[in-house]
């Protein structure tokens, strides 16, 4: 998959996640945060099972047509399971921290603080001996300024909710780095299915103990839960894993940060919320940052 296709898939992922904020807002009117997360993760895992079977048959036909006989290496199964479990733990922790954090802070603050993962990712990359280009650092700075104008409407002061969402941003950064490590070695869709199954269990069991969800409440929240489960989880997170294969994780985090822009646009179109000039300015800055980060690196001269 070339860079252009990877970029498009990451943008599509950001769009689906942005619209999911509307579904998340509506769904929380009926069920608790753990119930909502547990339900959507389990639905996401179930949705991917037939997708895996279909893709396997498609690959088998392509290999037969090309006269190839390719079998998966047995040692990849252990890596696949390990990667899926690590991703599942990370996404369950990050999503839970975000859900509870939003309950104690404003949506604007939560959006801005969560977007700090675009700064945390390159910092973590330094410890992994990945040195970002200068243009990426400039794009990160510009994106942060844009997200400030887009999301930040209150004064900066850390509350309980702000702290929880900041921890969420850190865990989301770890999730991106985990995907960057495992995705080149395993089948992305299989790893996505495993991560959702793990995350669904990790969120679902505490939900049964502490939130006591009822069948009627789940039925009332069926539309947002299905959207979050099938599209936000089953489709978008899988696209993230597939698109991040051999892709710069810092650039990926910048593209994924567009979910904040798409969430504002979705609120405007679906919920009829107006965009202020300040928010429009923030959208423009973030899009400029995305364009800058896509500029090719200068070629080094060789003797």
Number of C-alpha atoms within 10 A of each C-alpha: 9 9 14 10 11 20 19 14 21 28 23 20 25 27 23 23 26 24 24 24 21 18 19 20 11 15 23 16 11 19 22 19 23 25 26 27 27 29 23 28 33 24 23 31 25 17 18 22 15 11 14 16 10 12 12 12 11 12 12 16 13 12 13 12 9 9 9 11 8 10 7 9 8 8 8 13 13 11 16 21 16 16 23 28 20 21 27 26 20 24 24 25 19 24 21 21 21 25 22 18 24 20 13 16 18 16 15 18 24 26 24 26 24 24 30 23 27 28 20 18 24 25 16 17 15 11 9 10 8 14 11 16 12 11 16 20 17 14 24 25 16 20 28 24 17 26 28 21 22 27 24 21 15 9 7 9 7 12 12 13 21 23 18 24 31 23 20 29 28 22 23 28 27 21 21 22 22 17 23 19 16 22 26 15 13 22 18 25 24 18 27 32 27 24 29 31 21 25 29 27 19 20 25 22 14 14 21 14 9 11 15 12 18 12 9 11 14 17 11 14 20 15 14 21 29 18 20 30 27 21 22 27 29 27 20 25 24 23 22 25 22 24 23 28 21 15 17 14 24 28 23 23 26 28 26 24 29 25 25 26 25 21 21 23 22 21 17 13 11 10 11 10 12 12 14 11 11 15 22 16 16 24 23 16 21 29 18 15 24 23 12 16 22 16 10 8 10 6 6 6 5 4 3
